[in-house]
Amino acid sequence: QVQLVESGGGLVQAGGSLRLSCAASGRTFRRYAITWFRQAPGKEREFVAAISWSGGSTNYADSVKDRFTISRDGAKNTVYLQMNSLKPEDTAVYYCAAASDYRPVPNAMDYWGKGTLVTVSS
């Protein structure tokens, strides 16, 4: 079992930065790939960024590439999403999810957090 808890969301002005954290419990966390998804009001959940269990592979949605950085700290059982140059269209609830396979699509996830709200004002 893996439990995921997101934090770090909040209100920020356009151009600002936030760092989201995904804290995990469970001894096997280090063997899971972690993916960040987001869901804006009235829209479907979409992929944001993913990191393999080793941290050696990362992937980003085109919309966040060069602005967001995903990383993981194995000692702290935590994955981070550093978000810079935020735009109003980044406003969404951000979820982290864990999967035993590195296949960052929603239906491949084994565990989900409850999400953290990011609001970017113009």
N, CA, C and O atoms as a Tinker XYZ file with bonds, in Angstrom:
   488  protein
     1  N      0.834000   -1.203000    0.000000    73     2
     2  CA     0.000000    0.000000    0.000000    64     1     3
     3  C      0.865000    1.247000    0.000000    63     2     4     5
     4  O      1.873000    1.316000    0.702000    81     3
     5  N      0.469000    2.215000   -0.781000    73     3     6
     6  CA     1.137000    3.507000   -0.822000    64     5     7
     7  C      0.080000    4.583000   -0.624000    63     6     8     9
     8  O     -0.944000    4.593000   -1.306000    81     7
     9  N      0.331000    5.476000    0.304000    73     7    10
    10  CA    -0.557000    6.625000    0.503000    64     9    11
    11  C      0.173000    7.884000    0.077000    63    10    12    13
    12  O      1.341000    8.080000    0.412000    81    11
    13  N     -0.515000    8.726000   -0.655000    73    11    14
    14  CA     0.085000    9.936000   -1.206000    64    13    15
    15  C     -0.644000   11.167000   -0.692000    63    14    16    17
    16  O     -1.874000   11.205000   -0.674000    81    15
    17  N      0.111000   12.166000   -0.276000    73    15    18
    18  CA    -0.469000   13.410000    0.215000    64    17    19
    19  C      0.225000   14.581000   -0.484000    63    18    20    21
    20  O      1.434000   14.768000   -0.354000    81    19
    21  N     -0.555000   15.358000   -1.220000    73    19    22
    22  CA    -0.019000   16.526000   -1.889000    64    21    23
    23  C     -0.096000   17.755000   -0.986000    63    22    24    25
    24  O     -0.979000   17.871000   -0.136000    81    23
    25  N      0.849000   18.665000   -1.192000    73    23    26
    26  CA     0.820000   19.945000   -0.484000    64    25    27
    27  C      1.551000   20.982000   -1.321000    63    26    28    29
    28  O      2.220000   20.656000   -2.301000    81    27
    29  N      1.409000   22.239000   -0.914000    73    27    30
    30  CA     2.140000   23.309000   -1.580000    64    29    31
    31  C      1.313000   24.154000   -2.514000    63    30    32    33
    32  O      1.808000   25.143000   -3.053000    81    31
    33  N      0.060000   23.787000   -2.719000    73    31    34
    34  CA    -0.779000   24.595000   -3.582000    64    33    35
    35  C     -1.133000   25.917000   -2.927000    63    34    36    37
    36  O     -0.878000   26.132000   -1.742000    81    35
    37  N     -1.720000   26.791000   -3.717000    73    35    38
    38  CA    -2.123000   28.086000   -3.190000    64    37    39
    39  C     -2.416000   29.061000   -4.298000    63    38    40    41
    40  O     -2.553000   28.690000   -5.464000    81    39
    41  N     -2.511000   30.315000   -3.914000    73    39    42
    42  CA    -2.796000   31.399000   -4.861000    64    41    43
    43  C     -1.494000   32.124000   -5.179000    63    42    44    45
    44  O     -0.743000   32.501000   -4.280000    81    43
    45  N     -1.243000   32.311000   -6.459000    73    43    46
    46  CA    -0.025000   32.994000   -6.887000    64    45    47
    47  C     -0.344000   33.848000   -8.103000    63    46    48    49
    48  O     -1.243000   33.524000   -8.880000    81    47
    49  N      0.385000   34.925000   -8.264000    73    47    50
    50  CA     0.192000   35.772000   -9.438000    64    49    51
    51  C      0.894000   35.167000  -10.650000    63    50    52    53
    52  O      1.858000   34.414000  -10.517000    81    51
    53  N      0.400000   35.506000  -11.808000    73    51    54
    54  CA     1.029000   35.060000  -13.048000    64    53    55
    55  C      2.505000   35.467000  -13.052000    63    54    56    57
    56  O      2.865000   36.584000  -12.680000    81    55
    57  N      3.341000   34.527000  -13.482000    73    55    58
    58  CA     4.776000   34.752000  -13.480000    64    57    59
    59  C      5.462000   34.262000  -12.222000    63    58    60    61
    60  O      6.689000   34.190000  -12.162000    81    59
    61  N      4.672000   33.925000  -11.220000    73    59    62
    62  CA     5.228000   33.459000   -9.954000    64    61    63
    63  C      5.565000   31.975000   -9.970000    63    62    64    65
    64  O      5.468000   31.301000  -10.996000    81    63
    65  N      5.963000   31.493000   -8.803000    73    63    66
    66  CA     6.397000   30.107000   -8.666000    64    65    67
    67  C      5.731000   29.447000   -7.463000    63    66    68    69
    68  O      5.364000   30.107000   -6.491000    81    67
    69  N      5.590000   28.154000   -7.553000    73    67    70
    70  CA     5.158000   27.314000   -6.439000    64    69    71
    71  C      5.920000   25.999000   -6.524000    63    70    72    73
    72  O      6.351000   25.583000   -7.599000    81    71
    73  N      6.076000   25.358000   -5.385000    73    71    74
    74  CA     6.620000   24.008000   -5.370000    64    73    75
    75  C      5.628000   23.085000   -4.686000    63    74    76    77
    76  O      5.309000   23.243000   -3.508000    81    75
    77  N      5.156000   22.133000   -5.442000    73    75    78
    78  CA     4.252000   21.122000   -4.894000    64    77    79
    79  C      5.069000   19.943000   -4.383000    63    78    80    81
    80  O      6.121000   19.601000   -4.923000    81    79
    81  N      4.548000   19.337000   -3.325000    73    79    82
    82  CA     5.170000   18.146000   -2.768000    64    81    83
    83  C      4.168000   17.005000   -2.776000    63    82    84    85
    84  O      2.968000   17.209000   -2.591000    81    83
    85  N      4.671000   15.828000   -2.989000    73    83    86
    86  CA     3.871000   14.607000   -2.921000    64    85    87
    87  C      4.597000   13.691000   -1.949000    63    86    88    89
    88  O      5.599000   13.063000   -2.293000    81    87
    89  N      4.076000   13.626000   -0.733000    73    87    90
    90  CA     4.696000   12.814000    0.305000    64    89    91
    91  C      4.042000   11.448000    0.331000    63    90    92    93
    92  O      2.817000   11.331000    0.306000    81    91
    93  N      4.859000   10.432000    0.382000    73    91    94
    94  CA     4.341000    9.068000    0.315000    64    93    95
    95  C      4.689000    8.274000    1.550000    63    94    96    97
    96  O      5.744000    8.460000    2.155000    81    95
    97  N      3.796000    7.398000    1.909000    73    95    98
    98  CA     4.071000    6.437000    2.969000    64    97    99
    99  C      4.131000    5.054000    2.343000    63    98   100   101
   100  O      3.529000    4.810000    1.297000    81    99
   101  N      4.852000    4.158000    2.980000    73    99   102
   102  CA     4.965000    2.819000    2.422000    64   101   103
   103  C      6.393000    2.518000    2.032000    63   102   104   105
   104  O      7.059000    3.325000    1.384000    81   103
   105  N      6.849000    1.366000    2.428000    73   103   106
   106  CA     8.246000    1.015000    2.203000    64   105   107
   107  C      8.567000    0.819000    0.732000    63   106   108   109
   108  O      9.724000    0.937000    0.330000    81   107
   109  N      7.553000    0.520000   -0.081000    73   107   110
   110  CA     7.818000    0.230000   -1.480000    64   109   111
   111  C      7.721000    1.459000   -2.376000    63   110   112   113
   112  O      7.768000    1.343000   -3.600000    81   111
   113  N      7.585000    2.628000   -1.772000    73   111   114
   114  CA     7.411000    3.843000   -2.564000    64   113   115
   115  C      8.516000    4.011000   -3.575000    63   114   116   117
   116  O      8.268000    4.457000   -4.695000    81   115
   117  N      9.734000    3.663000   -3.203000    73   115   118
   118  CA    10.866000    3.923000   -4.078000    64   117   119
   119  C     10.794000    3.117000   -5.372000    63   118   120   121
   120  O     11.526000    3.402000   -6.319000    81   119
   121  N      9.917000    2.113000   -5.421000    73   119   122
   122  CA     9.794000    1.307000   -6.625000    64   121   123
   123  C      8.675000    1.792000   -7.552000    63   122   124   125
   124  O      8.391000    1.158000   -8.568000    81   123
   125  N      8.054000    2.892000   -7.209000    73   123   126
   126  CA     6.953000    3.400000   -8.003000    64   125   127
   127  C      7.360000    4.627000   -8.807000    63   126   128   129
   128  O      8.049000    5.518000   -8.310000    81   127
   129  N      6.920000    4.651000  -10.050000    73   127   130
   130  CA     6.994000    5.880000  -10.828000    64   129   131
   131  C      5.900000    6.813000  -10.334000    63   130   132   133
   132  O      4.817000    6.366000   -9.958000    81   131
   133  N      6.182000    8.089000  -10.336000    73   131   134
   134  CA     5.229000    9.085000   -9.856000    64   133   135
   135  C      4.882000   10.041000  -10.978000    63   134   136   137
   136  O      5.754000   10.522000  -11.701000    81   135
   137  N      3.613000   10.303000  -11.107000    73   135   138
   138  CA     3.114000   11.206000  -12.137000    64   137   139
   139  C      2.267000   12.292000  -11.497000    63   138   140   141
   140  O      1.487000   12.031000  -10.581000    81   139
   141  N      2.428000   13.504000  -11.987000    73   139   142
   142  CA     1.541000   14.606000  -11.630000    64   141   143
   143  C      0.523000   14.794000  -12.756000    63   142   144   145
   144  O      0.871000   14.868000  -13.934000    81   143
   145  N     -0.728000   14.866000  -12.357000    73   143   146
   146  CA    -1.822000   15.221000  -13.252000    64   145   147
   147  C     -2.467000   16.492000  -12.718000    63   146   148   149
   148  O     -2.237000   16.894000  -11.577000    81   147
   149  N     -3.266000   17.107000  -13.555000    73   147   150
   150  CA    -4.047000   18.254000  -13.085000    64   149   151
   151  C     -5.411000   18.235000  -13.757000    63   150   152   153
   152  O     -5.597000   17.685000  -14.842000    81   151
   153  N     -6.356000   18.859000  -13.065000    73   151   154
   154  CA    -7.700000   18.942000  -13.598000    64   153   155
   155  C     -8.251000   20.328000  -13.320000    63   154   156   157
   156  O     -8.421000   20.731000  -12.169000    81   155
   157  N     -8.521000   21.032000  -14.375000    73   155   158
   158  CA    -9.114000   22.364000  -14.273000    64   157   159
   159  C    -10.629000   22.233000  -14.271000    63   158   160   161
   160  O    -11.158000   21.228000  -14.749000    81   159
   161  N    -11.338000   23.223000  -13.746000    73   159   162
   162  CA   -12.800000   23.152000  -13.716000    64   161   163
   163  C    -13.383000   22.934000  -15.103000    63   162   164   165
   164  O    -13.063000   23.654000  -16.049000    81   163
   165  N    -14.239000   21.932000  -15.208000    73   163   166
   166  CA   -14.909000   21.663000  -16.471000    64   165   167
   167  C    -14.065000   20.954000  -17.507000    63   166   168   169
   168  O    -14.502000   20.751000  -18.640000    81   167
   169  N    -12.847000   20.574000  -17.121000    73   167   170
   170  CA   -11.954000   19.911000  -18.076000    64   169   171
   171  C    -11.572000   18.527000  -17.577000    63   170   172   173
   172  O    -11.740000   18.204000  -16.401000    81   171
   173  N    -11.061000   17.723000  -18.487000    73   171   174
   174  CA   -10.612000   16.392000  -18.118000    64   173   175
   175  C     -9.249000   16.458000  -17.430000    63   174   176   177
   176  O     -8.480000   17.405000  -17.603000    81   175
   177  N     -8.985000   15.428000  -16.653000    73   175   178
   178  CA    -7.672000   15.334000  -16.004000    64   177   179
   179  C     -6.597000   15.167000  -17.082000    63   178   180   181
   180  O     -6.765000   14.395000  -18.026000    81   179
   181  N     -5.493000   15.900000  -16.926000    73   179   182
   182  CA    -4.453000   15.824000  -17.935000    64   181   183
   183  C     -3.088000   15.583000  -17.300000    63   182   184   185
   184  O     -2.835000   15.946000  -16.151000    81   183
   185  N     -2.230000   14.966000  -18.081000    73   183   186
   186  CA    -0.875000   14.679000  -17.659000    64   185   187
   187  C     -0.065000   15.968000  -17.556000    63   186   188   189
   188  O     -0.196000   16.865000  -18.389000    81   187
   189  N      0.779000   16.049000  -16.516000    73   187   190
   190  CA     1.656000   17.208000  -16.338000    64   189   191
   191  C      3.119000   16.789000  -16.421000    63   190   192   193
   192  O      3.869000   17.299000  -17.253000    81   191
   193  N      3.523000   15.860000  -15.560000    73   191   194
   194  CA     4.927000   15.450000  -15.517000    64   193   195
   195  C      5.028000   14.101000  -14.829000    63   194   196   197
   196  O      4.171000   13.734000  -14.026000    81   195
   197  N      6.090000   13.365000  -15.153000    73   195   198
   198  CA     6.291000   12.047000  -14.562000    64   197   199
   199  C      7.770000   11.810000  -14.318000    63   198   200   201
   200  O      8.634000   12.372000  -14.991000    81   199
   201  N      8.034000   10.963000  -13.336000    73   199   202
   202  CA     9.418000   10.604000  -13.023000    64   201   203
   203  C      9.467000    9.113000  -12.714000    63   202   204   205
   204  O      8.600000    8.590000  -12.014000    81   203
   205  N     10.474000    8.436000  -13.233000    73   203   206
   206  CA    10.607000    7.007000  -13.011000    64   205   207
   207  C     11.009000    6.719000  -11.572000    63   206   208   209
   208  O     11.360000    7.633000  -10.825000    81   207
   209  N     10.959000    5.458000  -11.187000    73   207   210
   210  CA    11.247000    5.139000   -9.797000    64   209   211
   211  C     12.690000    5.489000   -9.443000    63   210   212   213
   212  O     12.982000    5.837000   -8.299000    81   211
   213  N     13.579000    5.398000  -10.403000    73   211   214
   214  CA    14.981000    5.717000  -10.134000    64   213   215
   215  C     15.274000    7.206000  -10.227000    63   214   216   217
   216  O     16.316000    7.673000   -9.766000    81   215
   217  N     14.358000    7.941000  -10.820000    73   215   218
   218  CA    14.600000    9.354000  -11.077000    64   217   219
   219  C     15.375000    9.602000  -12.352000    63   218   220   221
   220  O     15.640000   10.750000  -12.707000    81   219
   221  N     15.738000    8.541000  -13.040000    73   219   222
   222  CA    16.559000    8.688000  -14.221000    64   221   223
   223  C     15.804000    9.110000  -15.468000    63   222   224   225
   224  O     16.405000    9.571000  -16.438000    81   223
   225  N     14.500000    8.954000  -15.442000    73   223   226
   226  CA    13.685000    9.355000  -16.587000    64   225   227
   227  C     12.598000   10.308000  -16.136000    63   226   228   229
   228  O     11.958000   10.101000  -15.105000    81   227
   229  N     12.398000   11.346000  -16.912000    73   227   230
   230  CA    11.324000   12.294000  -16.655000    64   229   231
   231  C     10.621000   12.625000  -17.969000    63   230   232   233
   232  O     11.214000   12.546000  -19.045000    81   231
   233  N      9.370000   12.991000  -17.861000    73   231   234
   234  CA     8.593000   13.410000  -19.024000    64   233   235
   235  C      7.704000   14.576000  -18.626000    63   234   236   237
   236  O      7.267000   14.683000  -17.480000    81   235
   237  N      7.448000   15.435000  -19.580000    73   235   238
   238  CA     6.630000   16.617000  -19.325000    64   237   239
   239  C      5.626000   16.823000  -20.442000    63   238   240   241
   240  O      5.883000   16.500000  -21.601000    81   239
   241  N      4.495000   17.359000  -20.077000    73   239   242
   242  CA     3.556000   17.827000  -21.089000    64   241   243
   243  C      4.169000   19.027000  -21.798000    63   242   244   245
   244  O      4.916000   19.801000  -21.200000    81   243
   245  N      3.849000   19.170000  -23.065000    73   243   246
   246  CA     4.402000   20.289000  -23.834000    64   245   247
   247  C      4.051000   21.637000  -23.198000    63   246   248   249
   248  O      4.826000   22.591000  -23.262000    81   247
   249  N      2.879000   21.692000  -22.589000    73   247   250
   250  CA     2.397000   22.965000  -22.041000    64   249   251
   251  C      3.208000   23.430000  -20.822000    63   250   252   253
   252  O      3.145000   24.601000  -20.449000    81   251
   253  N      3.969000   22.517000  -20.202000    73   251   254
   254  CA     4.714000   22.898000  -19.002000    64   253   255
   255  C      6.224000   22.733000  -19.174000    63   254   256   257
   256  O      7.001000   23.101000  -18.293000    81   255
   257  N      6.624000   22.185000  -20.301000    73   255   258
   258  CA     8.044000   21.959000  -20.540000    64   257   259
   259  C      8.801000   23.271000  -20.432000    63   258   260   261
   260  O      8.328000   24.308000  -20.898000    81   259
   261  N      9.953000   23.227000  -19.830000    73   259   262
   262  CA    10.828000   24.388000  -19.620000    64   261   263
   263  C     10.323000   25.315000  -18.526000    63   262   264   265
   264  O     10.981000   26.307000  -18.213000    81   263
   265  N      9.180000   25.016000  -17.942000    73   263   266
   266  CA     8.680000   25.820000  -16.817000    64   265   267
   267  C      8.580000   25.001000  -15.533000    63   266   268   269
   268  O      8.811000   25.520000  -14.441000    81   267
   269  N      8.236000   23.724000  -15.667000    73   267   270
   270  CA     8.065000   22.850000  -14.509000    64   269   271
   271  C      9.209000   21.842000  -14.451000    63   270   272   273
   272  O      9.744000   21.426000  -15.478000    81   271
   273  N      9.571000   21.460000  -13.231000    73   271   274
   274  CA    10.602000   20.451000  -13.033000    64   273   275
   275  C     10.133000   19.451000  -11.982000    63   274   276   277
   276  O      9.730000   19.836000  -10.884000    81   275
   277  N     10.188000   18.179000  -12.321000    73   275   278
   278  CA     9.828000   17.127000  -11.392000    64   277   279
   279  C     11.100000   16.490000  -10.851000    63   278   280   281
   280  O     12.070000   16.290000  -11.582000    81   279
   281  N     11.080000   16.175000   -9.561000    73   279   282
   282  CA    12.239000   15.548000   -8.937000    64   281   283
   283  C     11.754000   14.682000   -7.777000    63   282   284   285
   284  O     10.613000   14.804000   -7.332000    81   283
   285  N     12.625000   13.816000   -7.299000    73   283   286
   286  CA    12.230000   12.971000   -6.175000    64   285   287
   287  C     13.395000   12.861000   -5.193000    63   286   288   289
   288  O     14.565000   12.858000   -5.575000    81   287
   289  N     13.031000   12.773000   -3.923000    73   287   290
   290  CA    13.985000   12.606000   -2.844000    64   289   291
   291  C     13.650000   11.285000   -2.157000    63   290   292   293
   292  O     12.698000   11.201000   -1.381000    81   291
   293  N     14.433000   10.271000   -2.447000    73   291   294
   294  CA    14.148000    8.956000   -1.900000    64   293   295
   295  C     14.235000    8.899000   -0.398000    63   294   296   297
   296  O     13.478000    8.174000    0.246000    81   295
   297  N     15.154000    9.660000    0.168000    73   295   298
   298  CA    15.321000    9.649000    1.619000    64   297   299
   299  C     14.090000   10.221000    2.325000    63   298   300   301
   300  O     13.779000    9.840000    3.454000    81   299
   301  N     13.406000   11.125000    1.658000    73   299   302
   302  CA    12.222000   11.752000    2.249000    64   301   303
   303  C     10.921000   11.168000    1.697000    63   302   304   305
   304  O      9.835000   11.615000    2.068000    81   303
   305  N     11.023000   10.186000    0.823000    73   303   306
   306  CA     9.816000    9.612000    0.216000    64   305   307
   307  C      8.917000   10.691000   -0.370000    63   306   308   309
   308  O      7.698000   10.660000   -0.199000    81   307
   309  N      9.521000   11.629000   -1.049000    73   307   310
   310  CA     8.764000   12.781000   -1.547000    64   309   311
   311  C      9.151000   13.079000   -2.995000    63   310   312   313
   312  O     10.318000   12.993000   -3.377000    81   311
   313  N      8.152000   13.427000   -3.775000    73   311   314
   314  CA     8.351000   13.902000   -5.136000    64   313   315
   315  C      7.914000   15.352000   -5.188000    63   314   316   317
   316  O      6.899000   15.727000   -4.600000    81   315
   317  N      8.674000   16.156000   -5.886000    73   315   318
   318  CA     8.395000   17.584000   -5.972000    64   317   319
   319  C      8.038000   17.970000   -7.399000    63   318   320   321
   320  O      8.472000   17.340000   -8.363000    81   319
   321  N      7.246000   19.008000   -7.506000    73   319   322
   322  CA     6.970000   19.633000   -8.796000    64   321   323
   323  C      7.232000   21.122000   -8.623000    63   322   324   325
   324  O      6.423000   21.846000   -8.044000    81   323
   325  N      8.362000   21.561000   -9.130000    73   323   326
   326  CA     8.696000   22.982000   -9.109000    64   325   327
   327  C      8.049000   23.646000  -10.304000    63   326   328   329
   328  O      8.301000   23.264000  -11.447000    81   327
   329  N      7.220000   24.633000  -10.048000    73   327   330
   330  CA     6.467000   25.291000  -11.105000    64   329   331
   331  C      6.875000   26.755000  -11.159000    63   330   332   333
   332  O      6.649000   27.513000  -10.216000    81   331
   333  N      7.475000   27.138000  -12.267000    73   331   334
   334  CA     7.910000   28.518000  -12.467000    64   333   335
   335  C      7.132000   29.160000  -13.611000    63   334   336   337
   336  O      6.478000   28.476000  -14.398000    81   335
   337  N      7.213000   30.459000  -13.687000    73   335   338
   338  CA     6.541000   31.207000  -14.760000    64   337   339
   339  C      5.088000   30.769000  -14.917000    63   338   340   341
   340  O      4.624000   30.492000  -16.023000    81   339
   341  N      4.396000   30.713000  -13.818000    73   339   342
   342  CA     3.018000   30.220000  -13.837000    64   341   343
   343  C      2.106000   31.131000  -14.632000    63   342   344   345
   344  O      2.274000   32.350000  -14.670000    81   343
   345  N      1.134000   30.495000  -15.265000    73   343   346
   346  CA     0.166000   31.190000  -16.099000    64   345   347
   347  C     -1.235000   30.917000  -15.553000    63   346   348   349
   348  O     -1.453000   29.918000  -14.868000    81   347
   349  N     -2.176000   31.797000  -15.856000    73   347   350
   350  CA    -3.554000   31.545000  -15.402000    64   349   351
   351  C     -4.084000   30.183000  -15.867000    63   350   352   353
   352  O     -4.873000   29.554000  -15.162000    81   351
   353  N     -3.662000   29.737000  -17.027000    73   351   354
   354  CA    -4.141000   28.439000  -17.523000    64   353   355
   355  C     -3.546000   27.250000  -16.772000    63   354   356   357
   356  O     -3.933000   26.108000  -17.020000    81   355
   357  N     -2.618000   27.505000  -15.864000    73   355   358
   358  CA    -2.117000   26.448000  -14.998000    64   357   359
   359  C     -3.035000   26.207000  -13.794000    63   358   360   361
   360  O     -2.827000   25.267000  -13.028000    81   359
   361  N     -4.029000   27.045000  -13.637000    73   359   362
   362  CA    -4.965000   26.886000  -12.529000    64   361   363
   363  C     -5.678000   25.546000  -12.617000    63   362   364   365
   364  O     -6.295000   25.230000  -13.634000    81   363
   365  N     -5.594000   24.765000  -11.557000    73   363   366
   366  CA    -6.175000   23.422000  -11.540000    64   365   367
   367  C     -5.946000   22.791000  -10.175000    63   366   368   369
   368  O     -5.193000   23.306000   -9.349000    81   367
   369  N     -6.605000   21.678000   -9.963000    73   367   370
   370  CA    -6.242000   20.808000   -8.847000    64   369   371
   371  C     -5.165000   19.860000   -9.360000    63   370   372   373
   372  O     -5.327000   19.208000  -10.391000    81   371
   373  N     -4.076000   19.800000   -8.629000    73   371   374
   374  CA    -2.946000   18.973000   -9.027000    64   373   375
   375  C     -2.928000   17.704000   -8.163000    63   374   376   377
   376  O     -3.009000   17.756000   -6.936000    81   375
   377  N     -2.821000   16.583000   -8.845000    73   375   378
   378  CA    -2.807000   15.280000   -8.189000    64   377   379
   379  C     -1.484000   14.575000   -8.467000    63   378   380   381
   380  O     -0.947000   14.662000   -9.570000    81   379
   381  N     -0.969000   13.883000   -7.472000    73   379   382
   382  CA     0.126000   12.972000   -7.754000    64   381   383
   383  C     -0.411000   11.551000   -7.670000    63   382   384   385
   384  O     -1.356000   11.258000   -6.938000    81   383
   385  N      0.217000   10.689000   -8.435000    73   383   386
   386  CA    -0.223000    9.304000   -8.514000    64   385   387
   387  C      0.996000    8.413000   -8.669000    63   386   388   389
   388  O      2.028000    8.828000   -9.195000    81   387
   389  N      0.857000    7.180000   -8.202000    73   387   390
   390  CA     1.962000    6.221000   -8.236000    64   389   391
   391  C      1.581000    5.020000   -9.083000    63   390   392   393
   392  O      0.441000    4.557000   -9.065000    81   391
   393  N      2.554000    4.533000   -9.817000    73   391   394
   394  CA     2.327000    3.372000  -10.663000    64   393   395
   395  C      3.560000    2.486000  -10.658000    63   394   396   397
   396  O      4.689000    2.976000  -10.631000    81   395
   397  N      3.338000    1.193000  -10.685000    73   395   398
   398  CA     4.473000    0.269000  -10.700000    64   397   399
   399  C      5.154000    0.254000  -12.068000    63   398   400   401
   400  O      6.329000   -0.096000  -12.176000    81   399
   401  N      4.430000    0.627000  -13.088000    73   399   402
   402  CA     5.008000    0.752000  -14.421000    64   401   403
   403  C      5.168000    2.217000  -14.774000    63   402   404   405
   404  O      4.370000    3.055000  -14.356000    81   403
   405  N      6.193000    2.521000  -15.537000    73   403   406
   406  CA     6.405000    3.903000  -15.962000    64   405   407
   407  C      5.576000    4.141000  -17.222000    63   406   408   409
   408  O      6.078000    4.127000  -18.345000    81   407
   409  N      4.306000    4.356000  -16.986000    73   407   410
   410  CA     3.359000    4.584000  -18.075000    64   409   411
   411  C      2.396000    5.660000  -17.592000    63   410   412   413
   412  O      1.346000    5.355000  -17.026000    81   411
   413  N      2.760000    6.922000  -17.818000    73   411   414
   414  CA     2.053000    8.040000  -17.188000    64   413   415
   415  C      0.711000    8.390000  -17.820000    63   414   416   417
   416  O      0.540000    9.465000  -18.393000    81   415
   417  N     -0.226000    7.474000  -17.707000    73   415   418
   418  CA    -1.592000    7.737000  -18.129000    64   417   419
   419  C     -2.491000    7.420000  -16.942000    63   418   420   421
   420  O     -2.157000    6.553000  -16.135000    81   419
   421  N     -3.625000    8.103000  -16.819000    73   419   422
   422  CA    -4.445000    7.950000  -15.607000    64   421   423
   423  C     -4.819000    6.503000  -15.289000    63   422   424   425
   424  O     -4.775000    6.092000  -14.129000    81   423
   425  N     -5.188000    5.724000  -16.322000    73   423   426
   426  CA    -5.678000    4.378000  -16.011000    64   425   427
   427  C     -4.571000    3.402000  -15.665000    63   426   428   429
   428  O     -4.849000    2.239000  -15.374000    81   427
   429  N     -3.317000    3.846000  -15.689000    73   427   430
   430  CA    -2.202000    2.985000  -15.293000    64   429   431
   431  C     -1.788000    3.198000  -13.841000    63   430   432   433
   432  O     -0.933000    2.480000  -13.322000    81   431
   433  N     -2.395000    4.184000  -13.188000    73   431   434
   434  CA    -1.999000    4.523000  -11.824000    64   433   435
   435  C     -2.588000    3.532000  -10.820000    63   434   436   437
   436  O     -3.727000    3.083000  -10.950000    81   435
   437  N     -1.776000    3.209000   -9.823000    73   435   438
   438  CA    -2.210000    2.304000   -8.768000    64   437   439
   439  C     -2.743000    3.059000   -7.551000    63   438   440   441
   440  O     -3.647000    2.585000   -6.863000    81   439
   441  N     -2.182000    4.227000   -7.295000    73   439   442
   442  CA    -2.578000    5.012000   -6.116000    64   441   443
   443  C     -2.656000    6.484000   -6.503000    63   442   444   445
   444  O     -1.918000    6.965000   -7.362000    81   443
   445  N     -3.578000    7.182000   -5.836000    73   443   446
   446  CA    -3.782000    8.608000   -6.081000    64   445   447
   447  C     -3.799000    9.374000   -4.769000    63   446   448   449
   448  O     -4.254000    8.868000   -3.743000    81   447
   449  N     -3.300000   10.594000   -4.817000    73   447   450
   450  CA    -3.521000   11.518000   -3.727000    64   449   451
   451  C     -4.841000   12.233000   -3.915000    63   450   452   453
   452  O     -5.541000   12.018000   -4.904000    81   451
   453  N     -5.182000   13.096000   -2.949000    73   451   454
   454  CA    -6.469000   13.792000   -3.004000    64   453   455
   455  C     -6.379000   15.139000   -3.706000    63   454   456   457
   456  O     -7.404000   15.766000   -3.972000    81   455
   457  N     -5.186000   15.583000   -4.003000    73   455   458
   458  CA    -5.019000   16.792000   -4.778000    64   457   459
   459  C     -4.751000   18.036000   -3.957000    63   458   460   461
   460  O     -5.068000   18.098000   -2.769000    81   459
   461  N     -4.160000   19.025000   -4.610000    73   459   462
   462  CA    -3.922000   20.329000   -4.015000    64   461   463
   463  C     -4.252000   21.382000   -5.064000    63   462   464   465
   464  O     -3.897000   21.232000   -6.233000    81   463
   465  N     -4.926000   22.439000   -4.650000    73   463   466
   466  CA    -5.415000   23.448000   -5.584000    64   465   467
   467  C     -4.351000   24.508000   -5.836000    63   466   468   469
   468  O     -3.769000   25.067000   -4.907000    81   467
   469  N     -4.116000   24.768000   -7.115000    73   467   470
   470  CA    -3.240000   25.848000   -7.547000    64   469   471
   471  C     -4.083000   26.858000   -8.306000    63   470   472   473
   472  O     -4.762000   26.511000   -9.272000    81   471
   473  N     -4.037000   28.095000   -7.869000    73   471   474
   474  CA    -4.766000   29.164000   -8.536000    64   473   475
   475  C     -3.783000   30.247000   -8.948000    63   474   476   477
   476  O     -3.055000   30.791000   -8.117000    81   475
   477  N     -3.769000   30.554000  -10.236000    73   475   478
   478  CA    -2.868000   31.572000  -10.768000    64   477   479
   479  C     -3.707000   32.749000  -11.246000    63   478   480   481
   480  O     -4.530000   32.612000  -12.152000    81   479
   481  N     -3.492000   33.892000  -10.636000    73   479   482
   482  CA    -4.263000   35.081000  -10.995000    64   481   483
   483  C     -3.531000   35.879000  -12.062000    63   482   484   485
   484  O     -2.301000   35.887000  -12.120000    81   483
   485  N     -4.301000   36.544000  -12.898000    73   483   486
   486  CA    -3.699000   37.328000  -13.999000    64   485   487
   487  C     -3.392000   38.747000  -13.555000    63   486   488
   488  O     -2.886000   39.545000  -14.344000    81   487
